[in-house]
Amino acid sequence: MFQTFRRLVVSNASWAAVLGVISMCGMDFPLVVAQEFRVETEVFVGDAAEPTGRATTLYEKSAVYHFVDSPAEIVVYRRGVNGSAGQFILLDLARQVRTEIPLDRMEKLVEKLTEWSAGQDAELPKFAARPEFKQSIDDKTGTLTLANDLWTYRVATVAAEEPACLLRFREFTDAYARLNCVVHHGLPPGPRLALNSVLAERGLAPIEIQREVSGQKESARSVQFFSWRLSREDRDRLDDAREKIASFKKVSNEAFQQKAAE
């Protein structure tokens, strides 16, 4: 079902290295020193042998930097601390502009969209607002399945030595799913949030995610490659991103999206 996991070696020792991750937004976990690590993602459509998209996500101590190859952009996630609201910073590398989206504002927009979608007659928006899956796992292969006639995930997983090692990864992927909903005016992020919740409950990390949605001709597949330390090249990319945040012109959310769509 899944293609061979290339370049992937995940051991119990690797998982032990990420026990210092920070807590999830809005949940009562203590804030501890954040472990630095990298996740490379390749996205495939249908049976394509070559990825249609690539991204590198760098988890450094104070923020998460998500580098997207096409379109060339950087998404920076900063969690709220000491009662202050967190934010996303979006950087358009071609236009050299940036915009900021407060997390509390984003979450309110997602809540409104979810409430609206739940009241629609169309099945898919209604499901995305309040997803219900039949859950199963193959103990031999580690394949997790969340199934519904409208939406199905099949996920290749590896076990984490401690559930806490997944907290920081889940925090960002939850927030990023909400961001995509707001920026791209898509369906509510309920299905992905449900998947993230199941993975966290089971103490599993997703290595490959296959998604099939009713009405879509081709399935989508993403492959994640984890590395539990940052390289010198990674740190150079972080330094460059920080310089761009300081130098790029700040524009409104509306101006950022309007120009990006042209």
MONOR-V375343 format. One record per backbone hydrogen bond with DSSP energy under -0.5 kcal/mol. CO is the residue of the C=O (numbers start at 1). NH is the residue of the N-H. E is the energy in kcal/mol with one decimal. If there is no record, write none. Layout:
# MONOR-V375343
co: (CO	CO)
nh: (NH	NH)
e: (E	E)
This chain:
# MONOR-V375343
co: (4	5	7	11	12	13	14	15	16	18	24	27	30	37	38	39	40	41	42	43	43	44	45	53	54	55	56	56	57	57	58	58	59	63	64	64	65	65	66	66	67	68	71	72	72	73	74	74	75	76	76	77	78	81	86	87	88	89	90	91	91	92	92	96	97	98	99	101	102	103	104	105	106	107	108	109	110	111	112	113	114	115	116	117	122	123	124	125	126	128	133	134	136	137	138	138	142	142	143	144	145	145	146	147	150	152	153	154	155	156	156	158	162	163	164	166	167	168	169	170	171	172	173	174	175	176	177	178	179	180	181	188	189	190	191	192	193	194	195	196	197	198	199	199	200	203	205	205	207	208	208	209	210	211	212	213	215	219	220	221	222	223	225	227	231	232	233	234	235	236	237	238	239	240	241	242	243	244	249	252	253	254	255	256	257	258	259)
nh: (6	8	9	15	16	17	17	18	19	21	27	29	32	59	227	57	225	55	223	52	53	221	48	43	69	41	58	67	39	59	60	65	37	60	66	77	58	67	68	75	56	73	73	93	94	68	76	91	66	78	89	64	87	84	103	78	101	76	99	74	93	96	97	249	92	251	90	88	106	107	108	109	110	111	112	113	114	115	116	117	118	119	119	120	126	127	128	129	130	190	135	147	145	139	142	143	144	157	138	155	136	147	153	134	214	212	146	210	144	207	208	205	165	166	167	170	171	172	173	174	175	176	177	178	179	180	181	182	183	184	186	191	193	194	195	196	197	198	199	200	201	202	203	204	203	160	158	207	224	156	210	222	154	220	152	216	217	46	211	44	209	42	40	38	235	236	237	238	239	240	241	242	243	244	245	246	247	248	98	256	257	258	259	260	261	262	262)
e: (-1.1	-0.8	-0.6	-1.8	-2.1	-1.0	-0.6	-1.6	-1.1	-1.1	-1.6	-2.1	-0.6	-3.1	-2.6	-3.0	-2.6	-2.1	-2.6	-2.9	-1.2	-2.7	-1.7	-2.7	-2.3	-3.0	-0.5	-3.4	-2.4	-0.6	-0.9	-2.8	-1.4	-1.8	-0.5	-3.0	-3.2	-0.6	-0.6	-2.7	-2.3	-1.5	-0.7	-1.5	-0.6	-2.6	-0.5	-2.7	-3.1	-0.5	-2.5	-2.2	-2.6	-2.2	-2.4	-2.8	-2.8	-3.0	-1.9	-1.7	-0.7	-1.4	-1.2	-1.6	-2.7	-2.8	-2.7	-2.4	-2.2	-2.7	-1.7	-1.9	-2.2	-2.2	-2.1	-2.4	-2.7	-2.4	-2.4	-2.8	-2.2	-0.8	-0.9	-1.6	-1.4	-2.6	-2.7	-1.6	-1.6	-0.6	-0.6	-2.7	-3.2	-0.8	-2.9	-0.6	-0.6	-0.9	-2.4	-3.3	-2.2	-0.6	-2.7	-2.7	-3.0	-2.5	-2.3	-2.7	-3.1	-3.2	-1.5	-2.6	-1.7	-1.9	-1.3	-2.8	-2.7	-2.0	-2.3	-2.8	-2.0	-3.1	-1.9	-1.7	-2.3	-2.5	-1.6	-1.9	-3.1	-2.3	-1.0	-0.5	-2.4	-2.4	-2.1	-2.7	-2.1	-2.1	-2.5	-2.3	-2.5	-2.1	-0.8	-2.8	-0.6	-3.1	-1.7	-0.5	-2.9	-2.7	-0.5	-2.5	-2.4	-2.3	-2.6	-2.1	-0.5	-3.3	-3.2	-3.6	-2.8	-2.1	-2.6	-3.3	-2.0	-2.0	-2.0	-2.1	-2.3	-2.3	-2.4	-2.3	-1.9	-2.0	-2.2	-1.8	-1.9	-3.0	-2.7	-2.3	-2.2	-2.6	-2.0	-1.5	-1.5	-0.7	-0.8)
